[in-house]
Amino acid sequence: MATPIESRTSLPEAFFEELRAILGDRMSTAEAIRQQHGEGESFHPNAAPDVVVFPRTTGEIAAVVRACAAYGAPIVPFGAGTSLEGHVQALEGGVSIAMGELDGLVELHAEDMDCRVQAGMTRKALEEHLKGTGLFFPVDPGADASIGGMAATGASGTTTVRYGTMRENVLGLTVVLPDGRVVRTGGRARKSSAGYDLTGLMLGSEGTLGVITEVALRLHGIPEAVAAAVCSFETLEAAVDSVILTIQSGVPVARAELLDDVQMDAVNRFAGLDYPVRPTVFFEFHGTDAAVQEQSQAVAEIASDLGAPDFQWATRAEDRSRLWKARHEAYYASLALRPGSRGWATDVCVPIGRLAECIVSTREDIDAEGLIAPIVSHAGDGNFHVLFIIDPDDADEMERAARVNGRMLERAIELGGTCTGEHGVGYGKKKYLEAEHGDALHAMRAVKAALDPQGIMNPGKVV
Amino acid sequence: MATPIESRTSLPEAFFEELRAILGDRMSTAEAIRQQHGEGESFHPNAAPDVVVFPRTTGEIAAVVRACAAYGAPIVPFGAGTSLEGHVQALEGGVSIAMGELDGLVELHAEDMDCRVQAGMTRKALEEHLKGTGLFFPVDPGADASIGGMAATGASGTTTVRYGTMRENVLGLTVVLPDGRVVRTGGRARKSSAGYDLTGLMLGSEGTLGVITEVALRLHGIPEAVAAAVCSFETLEAAVDSVILTIQSGVPVARAELLDDVQMDAVNRFAGLDYPVRPTVFFEFHGTDAAVQEQSQAVAEIASDLGAPDFQWATRAEDRSRLWKARHEAYYASLALRPGSRGWATDVCVPIGRLAECIVSTREDIDAEGLIAPIVSHAGDGNFHVLFIIDPDDADEMERAARVNGRMLERAIELGGTCTGEHGVGYGKKKYLEAEHGDALHAMRAVKAALDPQGIMNPGKVV
């Protein structure tokens, strides 16, 4: 997979000396380290940076960025390396900024239900910090991503249907701009009309407009009661419909995750479980005891009307955690279907009323091309994922997967949806932005040129 | 109040002929029409445009904008004229684009719970269009503003605590950019990671980056049950605390509006009501019958713990509508406290834990300066309004109000909040953006310069 590891820039030794003056030995040009920072979790070929730096403060990052600006060196922020569309590949070499050592809790205001963390803190580390506060951070993309990476990609995930994406849960950011200036966007107020929404502009900009170094987050109270249920359906349509009807009847479901039969089979094999190998929805309900009971009763009735043969409760915490572990392992379970393979995870999002047709057409397309590709859907949002289990060295297979992917993205855009609901653009989906945005893409490019006139921030990505 | 009405630009007759070719007689240079489009609902002096145009389509607006770009004519979009910080004042003359004739429903997708409207449609007109669908649009700033104006100012209001601001409820926009290109931002999907969030950038940009001509909105199911209650408190602190505790205990209250004693007195006089003249909170609860009962019971207990002497229910629709009518008339009720006066409405938003101290300090400050100024708070968001009832010709009074306002804005920023939670910047709050944003303001200016290099879009506002 690896491209030959050589410098794609011709950065002078003086530049590296400048970095050394800022960071001492917290930088590396070792081949293994560079390779490790040259890819995320997808099939996109490795593209290693010239150097990886390990800063500990916003100030150090600002100094690194100023040095890069002076020498025209490309900058690629690197969080936990869980991105899926080649976001962290150093396509033009340069400096990969490994954010892992910026992992501190800066502030926690339990009474205001907000906190501020350094961008390298991972989602699970934040969970640990919040233990005992009665609060939680709901955005859950599955992977143990860094909070900064989740902000940079506008991540969402399983609980978005209830709690929103990063867009609804980030109050503000600290960002090092491409010229090295440090700005704070947003404050701790729940809303503001004071000027342009730079926070929103940075969310989902994937490191192309600046380096996010701190993230202020909105927290939520842990619900008094939580219940979960698993329900399998005869058809994919019925499974999707159960979620659509749940949303349309106003049940504030906390999670509604659909796994198709291929995915259920993979999950069973991987975790030694025995769920029916049918399209299945995992539901979760949050609220008071009475509210949870009322919500789950409403959904059980919807499922029963759709002819679902069973509705299994998981009220005990250990049953729920087994269930969500199975869901979270879906990616790795799928890879295990074909040892030695790589995963090509792609996603689209459509208006929820078009979700069934979009998923069903995509499933037919996958099967017609003879590919192995489970489907998982955050169905409550109209968002779903296809995971092609592929051998990247098999050109024919790659071409078939690319065809299915291309048709799915075009279908989603035609249906009024988007070519990526939550994975982002990286360089894998750049060519679909024109179809989706038309002239609006020119406006995005104007913004990029205004904030990063040298084009040093994560070059080759997004716009 | 009116400034002498004369042209501040020197636009040639050829420009007006070009407008006439686009619009026929749907344009006016009559003094009364120009004056009418030279101000919003606040005390800021009138600044009339040179001409007011009344387009009916996005295409006509694009043609007008191209003509303006060719002649360097300033452009000021004008919705319902309910803005409060001088947003619509034509400070440099030019063309006011009256959006009122773009008032159509473009699409309604009840099954997906979304719709698309032309920007000039007002909030109440939308309410009419949605009758019988079982759906409603929750953002309620009080005034019968246009949806486009609400998008342009990032409006919010009484239900934000439960349903969010325009930011959470706008799916996408059609925007005429300053060079006349028409772009669509966002689609109908509930979320997207496909490129920069131009929708978010336009929301709250107050016409300085383009003219919003269509707005795609997220709709919500009308709750099965609605209940409301009014509760008065001995002190302002106790009233604020009742809301803070409600939020912190996770009760998903739909509205929590605090009116101070001065405001309650005004409301009583204006509408012939007899509420106690004490700090009062109006609560509203949405959900199923059981959920509403559970929520309101929880809040009644919180209020009782805070020593509230009464908790009046309004379960009948007519009682609720009387209650919310009283709340919505607060602005006009306040003006009636002093006939012939003008209102200077200002707002800030702080982290909710700091709301009590911020409101109490502001109340003391108002009283110390001997001003009449009721306070109303969307307390669940940490947002509150002061309405100075003033005589703009009384320089001393204006100065005292400006002092109170300045201290309040600085206090809010110091407490981690914002100088405006929902009114926006216009030109009234421009000078506070530096204190709030620091260097981030330069990034905003770079974005402005990139998208509007001629500086013709609503000049003199925001950045």
Interface residues (C-beta under 8 A of the other chain):
Chain A: H109 E111 D112 M113 D114 T153 G154 A155 S156 T160 G164 T165 R167 E168 L177 R181 V182 V183 R184 T185 G187 R188 A189 R190 K191 S192 S193 A194 G195 Y196 D197 L198 G200 L201 L203 G204 S205 L209 H220 G221 P223 E224 I244 I247 Q248 S249 G250 G287 T288 A290 A291 E294 C349 V350 P351 I352 G353 R354 D381 G382 N383 A412 I413 G416 G417 T418 C419 T420 G421 E422 H423 G424 V425 K429 Y432 L433 E436 H437 G438 D439 A440 L441 H442 A443 M444 A446 V447 K448 A449 A450 L451 V462 V463
Chain B: H109 E111 D112 M113 D114 T153 G154 A155 S156 T160 G164 T165 R167 E168 L177 R181 V182 V183 R184 T185 G187 R188 A189 R190 K191 S192 S193 A194 G195 Y196 D197 L198 G200 L201 L203 G204 S205 L209 H220 G221 P223 E224 I244 I247 Q248 S249 G250 G287 T288 A290 A291 E294 C349 V350 P351 I352 G353 R354 D381 G382 N383 A412 I413 G416 G417 T418 C419 T420 G421 E422 H423 G424 V425 K429 Y432 L433 E436 H437 G438 D439 A440 L441 H442 A443 M444 A446 V447 K448 A449 A450 L451 V462 V463
